[in-house]
Amino acid sequence: MASDFDPMAVKAMVFDTFGTVVDWRGSIIAEGETYWKPQRGVDIDWAAFADAWRGKYGPSMNKVRTGELPWTKLDDLHRMALDENLAEFNVISLSEADKQQLNLVWHRLNAWPDAPSGLARLKSRYVIGPLSNGNLSLLTEMAKFAGLPWDCILGCDLFQHYKPDPESYLGAVAILGLEPGQVMMTAAHTGDLEAARKLGLRTAYVHRPLESGPGRERPRPADGDFDVVADDFRDMAAKLGL
């Protein structure tokens, strides 16, 4: 841990969710291979489809940030991206009801194996909740599906700003009734943590080497690059004395 970090001064931990808490890529591939391919005839490369869909995530939010789109919740951005994906992969067999159901796969993402138990340990001391670009309904259904033991749910539709806009981090701090230094942003993405740190939040990194699939591992930051650097949530809980 960072030498100036006092775990007892933190009152709440907020979490990036896609890739940090849940395995978006593996979950989409699994549902594609077990349901959409055999039962709906969508015989495509589901790994490539998942990567292409996620690849539209950042650019679609940038359209909101720049004013090209008005505030649009993530479910609707995912649907716009899905329609583009289906055209790119020449999938023409799905009904409108099928498309709506496929878009909701983002509500049905599986947690990383350590997440439910590790989060429960962190919850024994801290208020915990997602601080995600996902909308509130998406995150609520995901928590039910994946067994995530949140105390509260903070979706960016509450602030109508996507991370890394400062309004998202500071809005979460305000809703929790705390000071920035009492809230620890937790993520597998260094950019998310660096944006939060600039605003005075504490930071915890969790390593998710398989988020983008085998052979695409990101390097693990060195111990001390953030207040806590951990291999998973159980390791994080241990480093925080839980």
PyMOL commands that set and color helices and strands:
alter all, ss='L'
color gray80, all
select helices_A, chain A and resi 7-9+24-40+46-55+57-65+74-88+96-107+115-123+136-146+156-158+166-176+180-182+190-198+233-239
alter helices_A, ss='H'
color red, helices_A
select strands_A, chain A and resi 12-15+127-132+154-155+183-187+202-206+228-230
alter strands_A, ss='S'
color yellow, strands_A
deselect
rebuild
show_as cartoon
